[in-house]
Amino acid sequence: CLHKFFIKLCFRGSAIACVIGKNAAEYPDYFGKDIKAWIFDEDVNGKKLSEIVNTEHENVKYLPGIKIPSNVTAVPDIIQACKDADILVFVVPHQFVENVCKKLGGNVKPTAVAITLTKGLLPNKEGGIRLVSEEIKKHLKIEVSVLMGANLAKEVANNDFCEATIGCSDSVETGMMWKRLFHTENFQVTVVDDVVTVELCGALKNIIACAAGLSDGLGHGDNTKSAIIRLGFIEVMKFVECFYNVSNIKIFFESCGIADLIASCIGGRNLFMFIKPFPEVEKEVLKGQSAQGPMCAAEAAAMIKKAKLEAK
Amino acid sequence: CLHKFFIKLCFRGSAIACVIGKNAAEYPDYFGKDIKAWIFDEDVNGKKLSEIVNTEHENVKYLPGIKIPSNVTAVPDIIQACKDADILVFVVPHQFVENVCKKLGGNVKPTAVAITLTKGLLPNKEGGIRLVSEEIKKHLKIEVSVLMGANLAKEVANNDFCEATIGCSDSVETGMMWKRLFHTENFQVTVVDDVVTVELCGALKNIIACAAGLSDGLGHGDNTKSAIIRLGFIEVMKFVECFYNVSNIKIFFESCGIADLIASCIGGRNLFMFIKPFPEVEKEVLKGQSAQGPMCAAEAAAMIKKAKLEAK
């Protein structure tokens, strides 16, 4: 079977494109030769970013210094990028997910399978949150898996040892295909069959990271921070159990659970949100990227309050 | 009922003496007025440390700048300090535990209860490890509980928010007494009925902290470190299950488990063991204190090898 890929080449997307590109080339019997990566095009020093990626094989804006495999081609048109693809890999910042899904609806193969790497939830207009995997499924009507874990793009790109958890409720074969696509010696992938818990772990940990950042900002020490991580971890488990009716404690011991939580609380984006006022930080420290924690915290808190579960 | 206390005033002991002293004064119906704290006496600027503590109410050598409550009296003679005590609190560095127990054997009330705060295991001459709580019980023939958790002395003394887990297999009343003695607004105590798992969590995490230190020393990032913490955490659970036949997964979510492990891996003593060669580090960085990780790792590895459990 020959597959094609769809990847949004944002900062993180470039790192994962390196992994996918290498693995696709390694297993030519399983994967198609060419990987099409949708790129949100922009001007960089008077040139189009897509052209730079396709000639210099480097995302000079979001992942400078790292070579992207030559079987990855940047495509600025999203419909064109996904047409005829058997495999869709979503690495879309959460605020663009809805628009991307609307554009793609009706424009992908009905037999395609998708996986999302977005760590963040979508706020509902009437309150509460939606999972990114559910949103993609709703619009594209195809099976959606998730990949989460402690694997910051820069460290993945640098070939540092990282882990990931894939939640796949589709067939065992699809799970094995995802593992073949993502697993490398330095990027160790475990596949579990619980999409919801894996995605919620990846999204809700941002709330705990905000609290850890607040603690750092107030000058508290490592023991206080460890207590916040521990108590937050238990809150996340309770939230998943109460609102999604799943109680799969083993998943919380996977990379998507405890490891991603720790990594975010000792070095993640949300941690640095509290050094200065929010808008300044987003601009200066995060260089235009956004932190999911505050929005996620507000929505989760509203859900807990509405369900009268504050004391639980 | 009136109780007396025995505390070894080492660095950590001074911090916990502040907590105990305050709580004992707060509950005069439950606890005796005077707390006797055994101190390993030494000369500090030409004066005895015990005299300095008893006049200035400060352990100027191991916890300078922190006032020790006036109901705590330093006693240089260990037999004298423990005579007639109903409650014994052990805060003895692991290398002195055996000698202290031998001296005290036959010299404490048979109705006394003890608790140990030592995070470290004792190596057996014939290989393998012994629990500190078991060692005390063997010599003193009294009930022994344990207190572990992410609560570095300095942060406890500074009144930063910390947590602790007490493992108590004695009666519920003893467990409640320990909670009353240690619990404060900023030092939150949870009591569980599994002494072995709590103590093993506190001791074995030092091995993982060594690995985390090695990763830092090699220049790896936060995701690698989180993977080490996660994989090490699972190894600790397997070790406890295999060698002590207990499988109490909830304990690992207490402060003694995941929180202490995280605190040690982001700021603990064992972490700093790998910046320079061992003897230099122990002298310069740890200022004469010892790190339990390397010894503990060697003994645990030997046990695993002997039992042919490497692949598990």
Interface residues (C-beta under 8 A of the other chain):
Chain A: A150 N151 L152 K154 E155 V156 N158 D160 F161 C162 E163 Q188 H220 G221 D222 N223 T224 K225 S226 A227 I229 R230 F233 I234 I249 F253 E254 S255 I258 A259 D260 I262 A263 I266 G267 G268
Chain B: A150 N151 L152 K154 E155 V156 N158 D160 F161 C162 E163 Q188 H220 G221 D222 N223 T224 K225 S226 A227 I229 R230 F233 I234 I249 F253 E254 S255 I258 A259 D260 I262 A263 I266 G267 G268
